[in-house]
């Protein structure tokens, strides 16, 4: 997948996430100011993608910042307790395509913070009973998030190492080409001098009527 397709893929998924969060926010009566902000973010997202402004690394940071806001805003509500793991797994997988380890690490840290907030809300509001089934589901979700995190981390590291190895190989090939050019240049220079001497001597022989052999030497030298 090339960079343009990766950017289109991420832009599309982030836009879908914004639209889905708008629908959920309106349906559940969450903060009223968030849906207009999310719609504006979708418009800005596609404008940046189409116009390719600003630079690619700045666009990636913007996509990442929006996704962090989406995951946090979705996760801090009590009704999202059992959806948090799915959202963060999706975020880590999507942004692993950008080959930035810090993004994957940040999503894991944000997941930990969200789970702590959810635990405080559940305990203080008595909205959830921590029975055996609930605890087992929470532990299963944590295990899934950690598993996906380590898989994404390993995939990113392998891709980064492969890119470095490919660049080193290309640099070696370029170095070999430069060495070959220098070698051929030196060889042509070293051959040109004695050949010119032979041509000069053959001209002298021709002037002295040395015979057909002198003409043969002249043609061979040329």
N, C-alpha and C positions, 0 to 999 in steps of 0.2 A: 504494500500500500504506500503510494507516494505521499508527499507532504500535502499536496492540494486535496487529495481524497481524504486524508486523515483530518484535515481542517473542516472539510465539508461534513464528514461523519460526526465530528465533535459538535460542530455548530448545529446540526440537525437534532442530535440527542439533547443538547442543552436547551434548544428551543422547545422540544417536546416536553422536557422537564418543567420549563417555565409555564407552558400552557396547562399542563396537568396540575401544577401547583396553584395556578389561578383558579381552575375549576374546583379543586379541593378547598381552597381558602374561601371561595364564595359559598360553597355548599355548607361548610361547617361553621361559617361565620367568624373566621379568623380576622386578623388585623385588616381593616378596610383599605389602608394605604398601600398594601403590598401588591395587589393585582395590577393597578395602573403602572407601578414601578416595574413589575415583571414584563408587562407588555412592551414598555419602553425599552427594556433590556433586549428583548427579542428583536425589535426593530434595529437597535444599534448593532446587535450581533451580525445580522445579515448585511447591514450596510458595510461593516468592517470586512466581512468576507468577500462581498462583491467588489468593493473598491480596493481591497487589499491594503488598507490603511488602518493603523500605522504599520510598523514593521512586524514581521511574523512573530518574533519573540514577544513583542508587546501584546499582540493579539492573543497569544497563548496564555499569557498572564491574565488577561481580561476574562477569557473563557474560564480559567481556573478560579478566579475571584468570584465570578457569578455562581459557579457550581458550589463553591464553599458556602455562599450565602443561601443557596437553595437547600442544601443538605442541612444547614443549621436551622433555618426557619422551619423546615418540615419536621426536624427532629425534636424541637423543644416543646411541641404540643403533645399532650397526653394521649391523644387518639392515634399518634404515630408510633407508639411504643414498639409494636411488633413489625413495623415496616422499616425501621431505622436500618437494620442490617442489610436489607435488600437495596436500599438507596445507596448506602456507602459501598457495597460490593460493586454496584453498577458504576459508581463514580471512580473507584480505583481501577477497574478494568478499562474504562473509557480513556482515562488520562494516562494510563500506562503506555498508550500508543505514542505519546509525546516524548517518551524516554527521559523523563525527569524524575529522579528518585524522590526528590523533596516533595513533589506533589502527592505521591503515594503515601509517604510518611505523614504528611499533614492531614490527609483524610483519615488515617488511622488514629492520629491524636485527636482529631475532631470527633471521631466516633466514640472514643473513650469519654470525652467531655460530655457529649450528648447522653451517653448511657448513665453518667453520674447525675446529670440534671433530671433524666427520666426517673431514676431511682428516688431522688429527693421528692419529686412531684408525686410519685406513687405512694411513698411513705407518708408524706404530709397530708395528702388529700384522701388517703384511704381508698383510692380508686382501684386498687389491685390487691388481690390476695396472693402472697408469695407461698403458694403450696408447692408440692413436689412437681406437678405438671408445669407450672409457670416457671419454676427455677430451671427445670430441665430444658424447656424451650429457650430460655435466655442463654443457658450455657451452650446449647446447640448453635444458636445464632452467633455467639462470640467465637465459637470454633470455626464456623464457616467464614466469618470475616477475617480471622487470623490466617486461615488457609489460603484464601484468595489474596490476602496481603503478601504473604511470602511467595506465592506463585508469581504475582505481578512484579515483586522486587527482583526475583531471579530472572524473569523474562527481560526486564529492563536492563539489568546488568549484562546479560548475555548479548543483547542487541548493541549496547554501547561498546562492549569489547569487540564484537564483530565489525562494527564501524571503524574502530581504531585500527584493527588488524588490516582491514581493507585499505584504509588511508596509508598505513605504513607500507603495504605492498605496492600501492600506486607510487609512493615516493621512491621506493627502491627501483621500480621500473623506469621512472623518470631519470633517476640517477644513472642507471645502466645506459639509457639512451644518450644522456649527456656525455658519458664516458666514451661511448661508441663514436659519437660525433667528433670528440676531441681526437680519438685515435685515427679516424679516417682523415681528419684535417692534417694531422702530423704526418701521416703516411703520404698523403698527396703532396705535401710540401717537400718531404724528403725525396720523393720520386721526381718531382718537377726539376730540381736542380741538376742531377746527373743527366736527365733526358735533354735538358736544354744544352748541356755541354756536348752531348752526342750530336744533337742537331747542328750546333755550331761547327763542330769538327767535320761533319758530313758536308756542310756548305763549303768549307775550305777544300775538301777533297774534290767536290764537284767543280770548283773553280780551277783546280789543277788537272781536270780531266782524268780523274782516277778510274773512271769506268762506270759500268752499270751498278756495281756493288755499292758505290757511293749513293746513287739514287735510291737503291733499296733500303740502305741505312736511314736516309732522310725520310722516306715514306713511313718506315717502321717507327721512327722517333715521333713523327707527327701523330 
